[in-house]
Amino acid sequence: MTPRVSRRSLLRAGSAAAAGALAPRLAFSFVRPPQDRRLRFGLIGCGGRGTGAAEDCLNAAPNVEVVALADAFKDRLAGCREHLLSLNHPGFKVADERCFVGLDSYRRLLECDLDLVLLASPPGFRPAHFEAAIASARHVFMEKPVAVDPPGLRRVLAAGEKAGEKGLAVVAGTQRRHEKKYVETIRRIHEGAIGRIVAGRCFWNQGGLWSHEKRPGWTDVEWQMRNWLYFTWLSGDHIVEQHVHNLDVMNWVLRAHPVSAVAVGGRQVRTEPRFGHIYDHFCVDYEYPGGVHVTSMCRQQPGTDGWVAEAVVGTEGRADPSAWIEGKDPWKFQGEPGSPYVQEHTDWLASIRAGAPLNETRAVAESTLTAILGREAAYTGKKIGWEEVLNSPLDLTPPGLAFGPLAVPPVARPGKAS
Ligand SMILES: NC(=O)c1ccc[n+]([C@@H]2O[C@H](COP(=O)([O-])OP(=O)(O)OC[C@H]3O[C@@H](n4cnc5c(N)ncnc54)[C@H](O)[C@@H]3O)[C@@H](O)[C@H]2O)c1
């Protein structure tokens, strides 16, 4: 593993010190101010979001370079590299020898000389990738969700603690936390604009999503990985993969995580084998501390109405945490929205350069576990508590994962699933 103080940065520090000793007047021209320090990043998971995140990171602050790419599949890496090259950004520095393909590509990328890493593979791999990134002392931007099962979640929490001890910055792709309209509205709610919150609701209802037919030459594992949305060991199911955004807002507004959940769900419309074994709808009643209840609903059924939103009711008003407040202190967001996808990187990089690293691990881990809690309550048909799911041994990773045969797990049946 490359030491975190690279030869190049030692040389840079050495030449800066020498410049300072020999010609103090000139030192300023050799030493970049910390807010402009060059930061080099690698991307693990070069799909749609990874490619977008790399572009956003390049545009988020000056003097940022992308130097290495890793993906399970050559074609995905090539598409990402081509896109980043086409931006004509001066920070594009991806040489052939820093492109890595395969299930262990993340390890080889982490051997490069990097300051930062972006993690954007399917979430089933996130705990291993995050653990390795923190062990190698890299600052991390990681996409949500951060795990698909409780053992993975616990690995993420432990690595997040280590990041704190090492002074590493961790920012998560729950980008609403960096979106001005949410930040300003939720600050007012926290200041008491609607009194004490007594109830909430959140939704991610939408139509269908992409899938790929199995091609000759693809093993079962490759087919499942290329259709990762539809396999719980890879995506966590859509309540975890997608609805986590809205659940994250509820935890943020309530400054808590749920204590328990009761849920229903099923696979009613999207039943063909190409859609794996996940559900196509969930509805969860979450209980939060103080007897506050939050209704959560998510659906992926082609041809149905879309609705992605959050709302809270307080003792003195109500609010849409992304837009407005009604009640004793009415308010409406009217500023420029800005891009939260760029802002999350701007905040991350600024915290690194300022030596005041953000660490969002716990918040995104709790939101991920909130979604896992709802999924397990629906899969089993049982009321489940927070501690129970946090400490659960349920491990979804196929043992000894390698490209080869892998059966599709059965669809969870409430009353039968353990
Ligand atoms: N924050 C957001 O708004 C947002 C939006 C979309 C996706 N996402 C998240 O981003 C992540 C990626 O989603 P996507 O839409 O880019 O999916 P995608 O399928 O387009 O990309 C995933 C990439 O990861 C690669 N990959 C798979 N297994 C890998 C492994 N073990 N090692 C390295 N690479 C691997 C795939 O080959 C693919 O290129 C998911 O966690 C998803 O939930 C977040």
The ligand as an SDF file (V2000), in Angstrom:
LIG
                    3D

 44 48  0  0  0  0  0  0  0  0999 V2000
  -27.0940   10.2530   -4.9890 N   0  0  0  0  0  0  0  0  0  0  0  0
  -27.8580    9.9950   -6.0100 C   0  0  0  0  0  0  0  0  0  0  0  0
  -28.7530   10.7520   -6.3550 O   0  0  0  0  0  0  0  0  0  0  0  0
  -27.6280    8.7340   -6.8040 C   0  0  0  0  0  0  0  0  0  0  0  0
  -28.1570    8.6090   -8.1010 C   0  0  0  0  0  0  0  0  0  0  0  0
  -27.9150    7.4290   -8.7910 C   0  0  0  0  0  0  0  0  0  0  0  0
  -27.2070    6.3910   -8.2020 C   0  0  0  0  0  0  0  0  0  0  0  0
  -26.7130    6.5400   -6.9330 N   0  0  0  0  0  0  0  0  0  0  0  0
  -25.9600    5.4630   -6.2800 C   0  0  0  0  0  0  0  0  0  0  0  0
  -24.7190    5.3300   -6.9380 O   0  0  0  0  0  0  0  0  0  0  0  0
  -24.2970    3.9640   -6.9430 C   0  0  0  0  0  0  0  0  0  0  0  0
  -24.0650    3.5100   -8.3860 C   0  0  0  0  0  0  0  0  0  0  0  0
  -25.2640    3.6530   -9.1190 O   0  0  0  0  0  0  0  0  0  0  0  0
  -25.2420    3.8800  -10.7080 P   0  0  0  0  0  0  0  0  0  0  0  0
  -26.5660    4.4230  -11.0610 O   0  0  0  0  0  0  0  0  0  0  0  0
  -24.0180    4.5960  -11.1020 O   0  0  0  0  0  0  0  0  0  0  0  0
  -25.1580    2.3700  -11.2240 O   0  0  0  0  0  0  0  0  0  0  0  0
  -24.3880    1.8500  -12.5390 P   0  0  0  0  0  0  0  0  0  0  0  0
  -24.8180    0.4540  -12.7620 O   0  0  0  0  0  0  0  0  0  0  0  0
  -24.5510    2.8390  -13.6290 O   0  0  0  0  0  0  0  0  0  0  0  0
  -22.8670    1.8820  -12.0570 O   0  0  0  0  0  0  0  0  0  0  0  0
  -22.3140    0.9870  -11.1310 C   0  0  0  0  0  0  0  0  0  0  0  0
  -20.9020    0.7050  -11.6090 C   0  0  0  0  0  0  0  0  0  0  0  0
  -20.2070   -0.0510  -10.6270 O   0  0  0  0  0  0  0  0  0  0  0  0
  -19.4900   -1.0800  -11.3020 C   0  0  0  0  0  0  0  0  0  0  0  0
  -19.2260   -2.1610  -10.3570 N   0  0  0  0  0  0  0  0  0  0  0  0
  -20.0430   -3.1830   -9.9920 C   0  0  0  0  0  0  0  0  0  0  0  0
  -19.4510   -3.9370   -9.0660 N   0  0  0  0  0  0  0  0  0  0  0  0
  -18.2220   -3.4000   -8.8560 C   0  0  0  0  0  0  0  0  0  0  0  0
  -17.1360   -3.7520   -8.0300 C   0  0  0  0  0  0  0  0  0  0  0  0
  -17.1960   -4.8110   -7.1990 N   0  0  0  0  0  0  0  0  0  0  0  0
  -16.0150   -3.0090   -8.0870 N   0  0  0  0  0  0  0  0  0  0  0  0
  -15.9400   -1.9470   -8.9120 C   0  0  0  0  0  0  0  0  0  0  0  0
  -16.9420   -1.5620   -9.7270 N   0  0  0  0  0  0  0  0  0  0  0  0
  -18.0800   -2.2820   -9.6790 C   0  0  0  0  0  0  0  0  0  0  0  0
  -20.3980   -1.4640  -12.4590 C   0  0  0  0  0  0  0  0  0  0  0  0
  -19.7330   -2.1850  -13.4550 O   0  0  0  0  0  0  0  0  0  0  0  0
  -20.8790   -0.1090  -12.9090 C   0  0  0  0  0  0  0  0  0  0  0  0
  -19.9950    0.4860  -13.8270 O   0  0  0  0  0  0  0  0  0  0  0  0
  -25.4150    3.2050   -6.2120 C   0  0  0  0  0  0  0  0  0  0  0  0
  -25.1020    3.0860   -4.8590 O   0  0  0  0  0  0  0  0  0  0  0  0
  -26.6190    4.1090   -6.3660 C   0  0  0  0  0  0  0  0  0  0  0  0
  -27.5680    3.9390   -5.3500 O   0  0  0  0  0  0  0  0  0  0  0  0
  -26.9050    7.7070   -6.2400 C   0  0  0  0  0  0  0  0  0  0  0  0
  1  2  1  0
  2  3  2  0
  2  4  1  0
  4  5  1  0
  4 44  2  0
  5  6  2  0
  6  7  1  0
  7  8  2  0
  8  9  1  0
  8 44  1  0
  9 10  1  0
  9 42  1  0
 10 11  1  0
 11 12  1  0
 11 40  1  0
 12 13  1  0
 13 14  1  0
 14 15  2  0
 14 16  1  0
 14 17  1  0
 17 18  1  0
 18 19  2  0
 18 20  1  0
 18 21  1  0
 21 22  1  0
 22 23  1  0
 23 24  1  0
 23 38  1  0
 24 25  1  0
 25 26  1  0
 25 36  1  0
 26 27  1  0
 26 35  1  0
 27 28  2  0
 28 29  1  0
 29 30  1  0
 29 35  2  0
 30 31  1  0
 30 32  2  0
 32 33  1  0
 33 34  2  0
 34 35  1  0
 36 37  1  0
 36 38  1  0
 38 39  1  0
 40 41  1  0
 40 42  1  0
 42 43  1  0
M  CHG  2   8   1  16  -1
M  END
$$$$
